[in-house]
Structures are given as structure tokens and as C-alpha cells.
Amino acid sequence: MRNGVVHGYFSVDWKIVYNVATKNVPELEPQVLFLSRRLYPEISARLDQQG
């Protein structure tokens, strides 16, 4: 997505960007956390203690 926004700035549909950022990204957070905890338990444990 970054490449499209950077190189196609004038053809970007900002409504789509907003919807992805506000709807799709929050839906992905639990999945990313699950995978990171499963693949990198030591790092995830340290991050959980910090935050």
C-alpha cells in the first residue's frame, strides 16, 4: 500500500486509505499479536511487560 500511495499520490482514493486504516488494521491487530506471541514468545513477553 505504501508504494501505491507514494508513487500514485494523485490517483489515491483517500476514502479507501481511511477505511483500511480505521477498519482493517484494527481487525488485524489480534491476529498479528497471536502470531508474534507464537513465533517470538520471548520478545512478546518483554513487550507485554513494558506496555
C-alpha positions as CSV (number, residue, x, y, z in Angstrom):
1,M,0.0,0.0,0.0
2,R,2.8,2.4,0.8
3,N,4.2,2.1,-2.7
4,G,0.9,2.9,-4.3
5,V,0.4,6.0,-2.0
6,V,3.9,7.3,-2.6
7,H,4.1,6.8,-6.3
8,G,0.5,7.3,-7.3
9,Y,-0.4,10.2,-4.9
10,F,-2.8,11.9,-7.3
11,S,-4.7,8.7,-8.1
12,V,-5.1,7.5,-4.5
13,D,-8.6,7.2,-3.2
14,W,-8.2,8.6,0.3
15,K,-11.6,7.1,1.4
16,I,-10.1,3.7,0.8
17,V,-6.9,4.6,2.7
18,Y,-9.0,5.9,5.6
19,N,-11.2,2.8,5.7
20,V,-8.2,0.5,5.7
21,A,-6.6,2.4,8.5
22,T,-9.7,2.7,10.7
23,K,-11.4,-0.7,10.0
24,N,-9.0,-3.3,8.5
25,V,-5.9,-2.5,10.6
26,P,-7.7,-2.8,14.0
27,E,-9.2,-6.1,12.8
28,L,-5.7,-7.4,12.1
29,E,-4.2,-6.5,15.4
30,P,-5.3,-9.6,17.4
31,Q,-4.1,-11.8,14.6
32,V,-0.7,-10.1,14.5
33,L,-0.4,-10.3,18.3
34,F,-1.3,-14.0,18.2
35,L,1.3,-14.8,15.6
36,S,4.0,-12.8,17.2
37,R,3.4,-14.4,20.6
38,R,3.5,-17.8,18.9
39,L,6.6,-17.2,16.8
40,Y,8.6,-15.0,19.1
41,P,7.4,-15.7,22.7
42,E,10.5,-14.2,24.4
43,I,10.2,-10.9,22.6
44,S,6.4,-10.8,23.1
45,A,6.8,-11.4,26.8
46,R,9.3,-8.5,27.1
47,L,7.0,-6.2,25.1
48,D,4.0,-7.2,27.3
49,Q,5.9,-6.3,30.4
50,Q,6.8,-2.8,29.0
51,G,3.4,-1.8,27.9
